[in-house]
Amino acid sequence: MALAQSGRPPPLAAPELDLPPRSGFAAKAEPILELYAGRWEGVPLGPREYVLSADEKTSIQARCRIHPSLPPAPGRPLYVGHEYDRRGACAYLAAWDVQRAKVFGRCEATTGIAPFDRLVAQVMSHEPYRSARRVFWVVDNGSSHRGERARLRLRATWPRLVLVHTPIHASWLNQIEIYFSIVQRKVLTPNDFASVVEIEDRLLGFQDHYERAATPFQWTFTRQDLAALLAKLAAKDRLAAAA
């Protein structure tokens, strides 16, 4: 589920949230909302502390249309044929600096531990992250960065890295999903690519273009909003149980 540009869940998001158990969800979600507000464990982040949001966009297929697409014209939309040849697929891994509006991305043949670790190295080996006091990485529970094992693996190579996991089924808390939504609309739709190389060129070219004008997302969903949402859902649960 993608977030709107404003950083709030879309209007119909709340009923779709998978929040079992409620208290466990809040315990994982609140630290992320605090990071987006510039705090960690109640203490404001310092000038040498950074927050990144990262994820993978998997299996982006190159679909070369049998019949050439027709560009839009006055009074006519874009025409894209429904028949295509498959020309391979790739994955796009990206990290978004929440405070600095910087995006780092790479294309890989597939996802996994090694591709994700290469993304981490791409970011952490350069300033200001290399000499940062702490760099928080907000990630979901994908297999390449899941659980305590991933936390220990990454800290062994990058001692200043702090891995922060979203709750399960809560990708809407991960700001990189906002950027992926933009990429899907601006870059990958319609899907009419002659090769995987063309996809990679388009993705990385857009990444550079977007960053030149990017500003931080205006994330307004706070811990207080989360508490109100959970209280509302709990009240619905009580009414349903009493019915």
N, C-alpha and C positions, 0 to 999 in steps of 0.2 A: 504494500500500500504506500503510495507516494504522497508526500506532503505538498501542500500548496506553496507558492513562492513566499508567502508571508511567514512560513514556519509554523503555522497552526495546522492540526489535522483537518482534513476537509469535513464539511458539515455532517456527512453520514458516517464518519469514521468510528465514532464511539461505540455504536451497537455492534460493530464488527470486531472489536478488540477481543483477543483471546487472553484473558487475564487470570488464569488459575495458578496458584491461589492469589487472592488480591494482595495480601501483605508481601508475598514474595515478589510480585511484579513491582510494587512501589520501591522495595529495597534496591532493585537493580535500576529502575528508571530514574529515581531521584538524583543519584550522583551524576548522571548524564545531563539532566536539566540544570544542575548546579554548574557543571563545566561550561555549558552554553551561556550561563549567566556570569561566567568569569570567576567561579569559586570552586574549591575542592575541600571537602570536609569542613565547610564553614569558613575557610580562610581564602581571601582574594588571591587569585593567581598573580605571580610576580612577572616582571618584564622578560624573564628568561624561561617562561613556561608557556607551552603551546598545546593547542587542542586540534587534533586531526580526526576526521571521520573517513572511514575507508570501507570498501566493499568490492565485489567482483560482479561484472555484468557478463553472464555466461552465454556460451553458444550463440554468438552473433553470426547469422548465416549470410553468406554472399549469394543472393538470388538474382541471377542475370535473366532479365525478361526476354522471352522468345521474340516478342514484337517490341520495337523501341517505344519507350514512354513518350507521350506528347506533352510538351510544356504547357502551362496555362496560358490562355489568351483572353482578350476582352470577351466577357460573356461565356467563357468556357473554363472549367476547372482542369487541373492536371489529370491526364489519363494514364493509368498504369495497367498493363495487361495482367491477367491472373495466371498465365502460364510462364514458367521459368525453369532454368537449369540451376542446379545446386553447384556452387563453385567453392565449397569448403566453408569453414567456420572458425571463429577465433573468440577469445575472451578479452574483455577490457577491464583492467584493474585500475582503480583510481583512489586517491586520497585527497580530501578537501581540508585546507587549513581554515578552521572556523573563524578565527579572529582576523587573519590576514587576507582572506579571499584568494588563496593560491591553490591551484589544482595540479596534482602530479598524477600522471597516468602512463600506462604501458599496455601493449597488446601482447598476448601470449597465446600459444596453441591451445592451452587448456588451463583450468584452475587447479589449485593444489597448494601444498605447503611450499614447495620450491618457488613457484611463481609469486606467491604472496610475499615470501621472504625477500624476493628480488625487488618488489615494490617498496617494502620497508627500507631496504638498503639504499634504494634510489633517493628516498627522502632523508633518512637519518645520516647519510654520509656527507650531506651538504649543510652549510650554514643557513639559518641560525640553529638548526636542530642538532647538529653535531656537537655544539658546545652548550646546548640548553641545559638548564637545571632538571627539567622534566618535560617529556613529550607524551601527552595522553593520546592514545589511539582508541577511538570509539568504533567497535566492530560488532557484527551480529554473531550468531553461533554457527557459522559455516565451518565445515570440517577443516579448513586450512588454518583457522585461528580460534578453535573452540577450546574452552576450558583452561584448567590450570596448567596442563601440559604445554599449551601454546604460550601461555604467559611466561613460564619458566624458559622455554626455548628462546623466545625473543629477548627476554631480559639477560640471558647468558651472552648474547651478542651485543645488545644495546642496553646497558645498565640504566640509562635514563628513561627508557621507554616504559610507560604504564599502560597496560592493556585493560580496557574497560568494555565489558560485554553488555549489549542490550538484553532486555528480557526476551525470552523465546516468543516468536511471532510478533515482534515489535520493530520491524524495520523502519516504521514511520518515525522512530526516534533517532534515526541515523541520517545526519544532514547530507551525506553523499547521495542519498536517494533523491534529493531535490535536484542535484546536478545530473544524475542519471535520467531523471524525467525530462530535463531540458535536452540532453543528448538524444534521447529517443525521439523527441519531436523535431528537433532541429537538424539532426545528422542522419538518423537511421530510418526515418520515414519520409518517402516510401523506400522500401528495401529494393534497390535496383543497383546492384554492384557486380561488376564483371569479375572481381577476384577478392580474396582476403586482403591482398596488398592495398587495394583501393579502399577497403573499409578502414584499414589501419591509417592510411594517409588522411582520410577524412576525419577520423576520430582525433588524431594527434594535431591536425591542423586546426580543427575547431577548438580544441583545448587551449592552444596558444592564443587564438583569437578571443575566446571567452575571457581568459584571464586578464587581458589588457584592459577590459572595461568592467571587470567583476567587482562587486562590493559584498561584504558579508551578508548572508541571509538574515532577514529580520525575524529571528526566532522569538516568538512571544508566548509560547506555551511553557508555563512555569510549574514549579513544585506545587504551588497553591492551586493551579488549574488541575493538576493531576489529582490532588487530594479531593477537590470538588467532584471530579469525574468519578473517582472510585467510590466516594460517598453516595453519589447518585445511583451508581450501579448496585451498591450494597443495599440501598433502599428498595430498588426494584426486586432484588433477590428476596428480601424479607416479605414484600407484598406477594410475590409469586409463591413463596413457601406457605404463606397464611391463606392463600386462596383455596 
